[in-house]
Amino acid sequence: STDLTSTVGYDSIIQHLNDGRKNCKEFEDFLKERAIIEEKYGKELINLSKKKPCGQTELNTLKRSLDVFKQQIDNVGQGHIQLAQTLREEAKKMEDFREKQKLHRKKIELIMEAIHKNRNVQYKKTMEVKQTCCCFLPFGLQRRRGCTQALLHLPSLSHFWHLFLKLAQMKSALEDSDRSYQQSVTTLEKVREEWQKEHIKACEFFETQECDRISYVRNALWLHVNQLSLGCVQNDEKYEEIRKSLEMCSIEKDVDFFVNLRKTGSLAPAPVVYENYYNTQRNVTPARSPVPVPISR
């Protein structure tokens, strides 16, 4: 800004840096919330695999496949819990980075605050001295012209010396005021140069911090996506174990296994042969009256 005491540009930079810090905090909180979700999901999967029955009475190869299925679901749950811990560690790294930047920036801000204060004080002082000098100058010239004209009409020499003394005092005061004004301007220029130099250094530092922040957040996002992709790959490997186990599941083997486990013998029942008791009994001559034979059902 052309206004020496203005901090509009500096304030805009500080606001942007504060917004960047806030954005880092938001990403940090996002990671923490995701960690809570992953941990809860992992624990639920583990509890499901351990407590919920799944094919308890199955036999042989299909039972092995179901056992692998439950074990891998447990492993997936463990993987989500591990991912939750990883996300918490990344959130802690983001927090440390954010606080480190804040600490370093605070040092620069304190320097700039002191520079701004010194600049404003010196500028105000210089303007006050300038105002005093400007007030003295016309008044002093007027008094000087009045004294010069009065010399032509002085009634006595004593009045002449009195006016001359007044003129000398006014001239001395005017010269002192002008010197003070010149010194203030010189001092203000030194302060301005120092402020400008520190302002440039601060801007360069802030730019470096902003570049570091963007780079750090970008890398953190990249790492987070890689972690999620790795989790998916690991989960797919666990699911692949289930698929391999299912490939080993044989319907014929399971049926044969059940038959061999539950079989009651190797021979089938003999055929039932018809025996003609009726004709046999008619061809036999009875020795006495036949006795009725009960028919069992």
Stockholm file with secondary structure:
# STOCKHOLM 1.0

chainA/1-297         STDLTSTVGYDSIIQHLNDGRKNCKEFEDFLKERAIIEEKYGKELINLSKKKPCGQTELNTLKRSLDVFKQQIDNVGQGHIQLAQTLREEAKKMEDFREKQKLHRKKIELIMEAIHKNRNVQYKKTMEVKQTCCCFLPFGLQRRRGCTQALLHLPSLSHFWHLFLKLAQMKSALEDSDRSYQQSVTTLEKVREEWQKEHIKACEFFETQECDRISYVRNALWLHVNQLSLGCVQNDEKYEEIRKSLEMCSIEKDVDFFVNLRKTGSLAPAPVVYENYYNTQRNVTPARSPVPVPISR
#=GR chainA/1-297 SS CCSTTCCHHHHHHHHHHHHHHHHHHHHHHHHHHHHHHHHHHHHHHHHHHHHSCCSTTCCHHHHHHHHHHHHHHHHHHHHHHHHHHHHHHHHHHHHHHHHHHHHHHHHHHHHHHHHHHHHHHHHHHHHHHHHHHHHHHHHHHHHHHHHHHHGGGCSSHHHHHHHHHHHHHHHHHHHHHHHHHHHHHHHHHHHHHHHHHHHHHHHHHHHHHHHHHHHHHHHHHHHHHHHHHHHHHHHHHHHHHHHHHHHTCCHHHHHHHHHHHHCCCSSCCCCCCCCCHHHHHHTSCCSSCCCCCCCCC
#=GC SS_cons         CCSTTCCHHHHHHHHHHHHHHHHHHHHHHHHHHHHHHHHHHHHHHHHHHHHSCCSTTCCHHHHHHHHHHHHHHHHHHHHHHHHHHHHHHHHHHHHHHHHHHHHHHHHHHHHHHHHHHHHHHHHHHHHHHHHHHHHHHHHHHHHHHHHHHHGGGCSSHHHHHHHHHHHHHHHHHHHHHHHHHHHHHHHHHHHHHHHHHHHHHHHHHHHHHHHHHHHHHHHHHHHHHHHHHHHHHHHHHHHHHHHHHHHTCCHHHHHHHHHHHHCCCSSCCCCCCCCCHHHHHHTSCCSSCCCCCCCCC
//
